[in-house]
């Protein structure tokens, strides 16, 4: 089975988080400092109701022998981009766990540790088929570990648009700042991708057609493949359109983007290999 892009992103960023800032767990006694801070956004395609609370539910998952906690806003359709601080029961240290749903592309999450505090930067991109309004709802976490979101503003626009939300906190105990940028690009709806492999004489060796109904686990390159071109065939206003890029043969995965029912692109990571 191919790997959904969110899983690839989550695994890679989790390793970065575990190797980055190690935050000691604080005892939640009377002297503990209570805090509350923004940790990202949750994109929805309709405004949130002002009459209800939106708390994420903690869930457990296994990855390469490790059990971690992640958070889900159940019953609220949308696309997450946030990074929560997790302290597992019986563990002395906290760690960051990123959440980037499969509709969020080109994700970057950076944690910058300084002597006097931390800086968190998150960015991602949504590909939509129509210039409809999306809503950036701020996601927060408090010192009790609860993750929740507050209703945010909507934005839209033709072509490529983006919005940025930032907050900063400065107290005698610590400094913390967060910046989240979400871009939205209106694109034509893709129908299929075709991976074409060529030899050193520019002769076509093999063509692999990828559709939403037929996503391979792995593409094994022809032994004589010197280079490959990835074609994306999309339905445009003037008929079928073809966009071409040179495939990076040294990349571990090729990201196949395809439409979902909610009207945006999601990604599947297909392994690229010269070995069978």
Secondary structure, 3 states (H helix, E strand, C coil): CCEEHHHHHHHHHHHHHHHCCCEECCCCCCCCCCCEEEEEEEEECCCCCCCCCEECEEEEEEECCEEEEEEECCCCCCEEEEEEEECCCCCCEEEEEEEECCCCEEEEEEEEEECCEEEEEEEEEEEECCCCCEEEEEEEEECCCCEEEECCCEECCCCEEEEEEEEEEECCCCEEEEEEEEEEEECCEEEEEEEEEECCCCCEEEEEEEECCECCCEEECCCCCCEEEEEEEEEECCEEEEEEEECCCCCCEEEEEEECCCCEEEEEEEEEECCC
